[in-house]
Amino acid sequence: MFASHQTNTSLTSENNSYKAQLASTNEELNTLKARDEYKINEELKKEVDNIQQTYNLAVTTYEDLLAFQESHDDNDNIPDLEKGLAQALTYLSEKNYSSASALLISIGNTIESESQTVAESFSIPTNVAVNNAPPSSGSQRQQVQTEIGNYLVDIVSADLGSTRVIVDTASDGTCTNDCPVLSLGDYVSRNSAFAGINGSYFCPASYPSCQGKTNSFDTLLMNKNKTYFNSDNNVYSTVPVVVFGNGWIRFIGRSLDWGRATDVDGVIANQPLLVSGGNVVFGGDGDPKKGSKGSRSFVADKANTIYIGVIHNVTVEEAAIVLKTLGMENALNLDSGGSTALWSGGYKVGPGRNIPNAILFIRK
């Protein structure tokens, strides 16, 4: 089983404090913007701009630190990064914007550098054999050899003739804030599923930018109860969608091209589409190894078999190349980072954070 990354105790204990400081700054910013003088006073406008720019940088840096910690909670630099963030927020509260910005930029550069170092040092366990064919049934950990390198993959397969694929949600309907979430294990248990994986991107409660929309997601979805989520705001959506029917699966390039049929078992949208018709359809404009690396969850198909899985330490384009090498006909990227979780008789990856929706395999 791939090592589970639990949330670091130190940063978790400081989370509410950091969020409170950022919320206080945002409240001050909104108060200043509401003042009549803001429209005519250049000095006040300059102060508002300084707060806005530094606040945005603080939120971004904090969320980058959270994401880094979720994947690398044993990194020796995390305590120093936390101290730096706390000092930057103190500078911000003191209206020392230049010092706050400089420190936040330094923290961001360190996170980027450390992420690159961790990615370069990642090694595939020596006991994992090279196998470019996906399992015919059940779960498997394998090493996939591509033209750009070897990659570690945890994958689960199921025959669509004997498997029903559903999408379960913690909420009964569209939810825009303070939405319920469950662990992947809870979704598996309450549906008597034999396998499952995390679903679409959503807004975690721990992220300051998610204030007012915590644990919500805004892409199209139809759950096991035939209820459509976020239908109104996806009428013109270009986000790809996958539809699970009775014995079949269909990948569609744009949500707007799917109606609201309820004679199917499940619908879930996310992005990007990685493989279509056996060809890589994401990237291709540069070095596929350049970019943020992490564990990438996916759902894919080949002939009459559906696959869910996680590819470790890859960019999104690398993930697409791995899936093409495995012979997938179509593949869709799912949420990643701290949400990454894969279940097959137990956690193969995860458990990750609690999530608002999940894709599940049920025996017919």
N, C-alpha and C positions, 0 to 999 in steps of 0.2 A: 504494500500500500504506500502511495506517495505521502511524504510527510505532511501532516496537517499544520497549517499556520494559524495559530491562535493570536488574538489581539494582545499586544503588549500591555502589561498591567500599568506601567507608568503613564503611557500616553492616554490610555483609557481613563485613568483617574484624573488626568488634567483636561480631558475632553470638554467637560461642561464649563470649566473655567475659560478655556480658549474660546469656546463658542459664545460665552457670555461677554467676553471682552470684544469680540468681533461684532456681536449684536449691539453692544453699547456704542461702538464707533459708527455702525450703520444708522442707529437711531439719531446720533448727533448729526450725521450727514443729512438725513432726511429733514431734520429740524432746520438746519441752515438753508437747505434748498427751499423750504417753505416760507422763509422770510422775504418780505417785500424788497428789502435792500439787495437781495441776491441779484435782482434783475438790473440794478444800476450801479452797484458797488463793486469795482474791479478788485479791490483787496479781498472782499468777501468771496468773490468768484474764484480768486486764486487759491484761497484757503479750501474752498469746497473741492476744487480740482485736485489739490494735493491730497486731501482726505480720500477722495474717490479713487485716485490712482493707487495710493498706498494700501487702502482697504482691499481693493481688487487683487493686488499682488499678495497681500496677506492671506486672503481666502484661498487663492490658487496654490500658494506655497504650503499652507496647512493641509489642503486636500492631497497634494502631491506627497507630503510626508506620511499621511494616513495610508495612501496607496502603497508607498514604498514599504512601510512597516507591515502591512498585511501580507506582503510577499516575502519579506526579509526580516522577520521579527527578531532574529538573532544577530543582526548586524551590529557591530561594536560602535558604530557612529551614531546610532539612534539617540542615546542619551544626550550627546552634545548637540544634535540637531534640535531636540526638544528644548534644551536650554536656550539655544539661539532663537528659536521661535518665540519663546516666552519673553526674551529680551526685546525682540523686534516689536511685539505687541505692546510692551511697556513704552518703547520709543513712540509708537503710534499714539498711545493714550496721552503722551506728553507733547504731542504735536511736533515731534522731532522727525519730520518726514524723510529728510535726506538720510539720516542714520538708519531709520526703519527700512527704507527701500534698499539701501546698500546691503544691510544684513540679510534681508529677505532674498535678494538676488544671489548672495553668497550661498545661502542655504539651498536654494534651487539648483545652483551649479553643483553643489556637493551631492545632492540627491541624484542628479543626472549622471555624475561621474561614478558614484557608487553603484548605480543601477547597471551601468555599462560594465563595470568591473565584475559584478556578480554574474552578469550574463556570460561574459567571456570565461569565467571560471567554472561555469556549469558543466558537469560531466555526467554522461549516461552510465548508470550502474553496469559493471562488467558482466553481470549475470543475465542481462537482457539481450536476447539474440536478435540479429537482424532478420526482419521478415517484412517484405513489402506487400504481403497479401493480408487483408483483414480477416479476422476470425469468421468462420462459417456460422458459429453460434456462440453465445455466451460472451464472457469478457476476456480480455487479453492485454498484457503489457508487452509492447514490442518496440524495437528500434527500426525506424524506417530510413532507408538509404536513398537520398535524392541526389540530383546533380549538383546541389549546393551544400551538401553535408548530411549528417545523420541526426535524427531527431527521436526523442522519446515520446511515445504515444500510449495512452490508456484508452481502450476502445471497447464498446459493447455492441453486439449485433443481435438482431432479432428478425425472424422471418415474418413478413407482413401477412402471410396467410394464416398464421396462428397467433398473431400479436395485434392487440388493439392499442393504438397510440393516442393518449389523451393529454390535454393541458389542464392542469388544476391551478386554482387561484385561492389565495387566502381570503380575498374579498369576494362578496357575492355579486358585485357590480362595479362599474367605473368608480374609482376612488382618486381624489386629487390631492389629499393631504392626510397625514397621520394614518396611513393605511396599514392594515394588518399584514404581518409576514410570518412565515413558518420556515423551519429548517427543511432541507431536502428530505431528510429522514422521516420527518413528520408527514410530508406529502406521500412518500412511498408507503408508509404504514397505513394511513387512513384510506388508501386506495387499493391495498393489497397488491401493489405493483412489484415486479421483480427487478426493475431497473428504472433509473431516472437521472435527469440532469437539470442543472439550473437553467432558467429561461431568459427572458429579455432584459435589456438594460433598464435600470430604475435608479431612483434618487435616494441613496442611503441616508438614514437619519443622522449619522455622524458627520455628514458634510454640511458646512455652514451655508453653501450655496443652495442647499435643498430646503432651507427654512421656508415653510409655507407650502411645501409639496413633498414632505417626507414619505419615503417608501412608495412613492407613486411611479407609475410608468405611463407613457403616452402613446405607445404604438398599438396597432390593432391586435386583438386577441379574441378567440372564442373558447370558453372553457368547457369542461365536461358536461355542464348543465345547459349547454347551447346558448349561453349568454355572451353577447358581444361586448367588449370593452373598448372605450375610446373610439367608437365608430364615427361620431360626428367630426372629430378633428383629423380623420384619416381618409376623408372622401377623395382628397387629391394627393395622398401620400405616395412618395416614390420609394418608401422603405420596402425592401423585399419581404416576402411572406411565404411560409410553408404551410401547406394544408394536409391534414392527415385524414384519409378516408378509410372505408372498409376494405382492407387489402391493397391499398395504394397510398402513394405520397406524391404531392405535387409542389414544386418550387416555382414561385411566381416573382418576376423581377420587380413589380410595383404593387403595393397594397391597393392602389386605386383600380387595378385590373381584377380585383376579387370582389365579388358581391358580398352578400351577407347570408349565404346559404347555411342552413342548420341541419342539412342531411349528411354532414360530415362529423368526424369524431373530435376534431380539434383544429385550431388555427392560431398561429403565432408569428408575429413579424419582428424582425430585428435586422441589423446590418453589420457588415456588408455581406452580399452574396459572394462566396469564395470560388465556387466551381459551378459551371452550368454546361450541360451537354458534354461533360468530360474535359472541359477546358477551364483553365484558370481565368477568372474574369475580374480579379482585383489586383491592382498594382501594375507592374510591368514598365513603370516609368523610370526606374533606377535600381539601385542595389536592394534586393529584397531583404537583406540582413540589416539594413539601416532603419532605425526606428525603435520604438519602445518594445521591449521584450517581456513576455509573461506567459502564463498558462492560458491557452485559448480553448474555450468550449465550442463544440459544434454539433450540428445534426446533419446527416448526409444519407444518400441512398446509392445503391448499386443493384440493378436488376430488381428482384423482389425482396431485397433486404434493406432494413433501415439500420443506421449506425448513429450512436451518440458517443462522444468521447472528449478527451482533453489532450492537446498537444502542448508539451512543456517547453518553456524558454524560447518562444518564437515571436517574431513580428506577425502581423496579420497576413502579410504577403507570404511569408515562409509557411504559415499554416495552410494557405491555399495550395502551395506547391506540394506539401506533404500529402494533402488529401487527393490531389491529382495523381501523385505517385502510387497511392493506395488503390487507385482505380475508381474512385468515387465519380459518379455521373453528375451529381449535384451536391452542393454543401453550403450551409448557411452558418455564419458566425453567430455565437450567442454571447451573453454577458461573460465577463472574465474578472480578473483581479480578485478581490476579497469575496466575490460571489461564487467563484468557481467550485463546483461540487459534482461528483459523479458517483452513482450508487449502482452496485450490482451484487446483491447478497451482502451488502455492507459498503461502507465508503471506500471507494478506490482512490478518490481525490476529495479532499474537503475535511470537515463539513462546510467550511466557509460561513459567511454571515447568513442570517435569515433572509428569505427572499419572497417576493409577492407572487411568483408563479413558477411552474416547473413542467417539464415534459416527462411523461411517464409511460412505461411499457406495462401493459396488462395482458395476461393470458386470456385468450378467447374461451 
